Amino acid sequence: MTLPTIQCLRDGDEAAWVIVYEWLWPKALAVATHKLRFTASIDAEDVTSIALQQLVDHVEKVSTTEDLLPLALAISHNHAVQRIRYNKAEKRDVTVTDSLDGFDAPD
């Protein structure tokens, strides 16, 4: 697969973003699915969707399109962990999750 240049993504080229989305989705979904393997599959899809949406905010911070892969995987993993913590805390006491609201994606 030929990936678009990072500049195309920065310029907001929709076709370029579709290619990158199709490239990253299965990989980020695999991370989320593995981490959330004991929860509903819809959770993994939600986590992956959030992770890929956050890439748009970070495209200016990477030098190549290939650099988006580890970033997408890290964001997906972090959001999956956050979902697990939230679900466990919710079973005990909803107020325990108040500290999880300030999640920042990795740089």
N, C-alpha and C positions, 0 to 999 in steps of 0.2 A: 504494500500500500504506500502510495506517495502522499506524504503529509504536506499540508500547506505551510507556507512560511509563517513565522511568528508575526510578521508585519501584516499579513492578510488578516490574521485574527485581531490584531490591534486596531485595524481599520474597520472591523465589524463585518467582514465579508461573510454573509450567511452560508454560502456553499462551503467555505473553509471550515466554519464552525460545525456544520453537519458532518463533515469528514472526521473532524477531531472527536466529535461526540460519538460517532459510530466506532471509532478506534478505542476510545477510553471507556465507554459504557460497560462492555463485558468484563473488563479488567477490574474496574471499580466495583462492579456488582459482585464479582467473585470475592473480593475482600470483605464487602459488607455481608454477603451471604455466609461466608465462613465464620465471621465474628458473631453473627446473629443466628447461627444455625439452630438454636433452640427457641427461636421466636417465629412469628409469622413472616412469610416471604415478602409480604407487602412492606414490612419494616425495612428490609434490605433494599427494596426498590426506592423507597422514600429517601433513605440515607444516600443512595447513589445519586439520585436526582439533586438533592441538596448539594452534594459534593461537586457535581459538575457545574451547577449554577454558580458556585463560589469561584470556580476557575476564571470566570469572566473578570472578576475583581483583581485577580492576580496575574493576568496575562502581561501586564506591564513590568512585572518583577522578574520574569524569566527571559533567558536569552534565545532559546530555541523552542520550537514546538515540542520536541522530544522531552524537554524538561517538564512539561505538563503532566507526564505520566506519574513520576514519583509524587508530585504534588497532589494529583487526583487520588492516588492510593492512600496517601497520608490523611487527607481530608476525609475520605470515605471511612478509614479506620477510626479516626477520632470521633466522627459522628456516630458510628456504630457503638463505640464504647460509651459515648454520652447517652445513647438510646438505652443501652443495657442498664446504666446507672439510674437513669430516670425511671425505667420500668420497675427496677428493684426498689427504689426509694418510694415510688408511688404505692407499692404494696404495703409499705410500712407507714409512711407519713408523707404526704405531698409536700410539706414545707421543707423537707430535707433537700429537695432538688433546687431550692432557690439559688444556691451557689453555682448551679450548672448553666444558668441563663447567659452568662457572659462569655461563652465559648468563642474563641478567635481561631481562625484557620491558620495553619503554619505558614510562615513566610517562605 
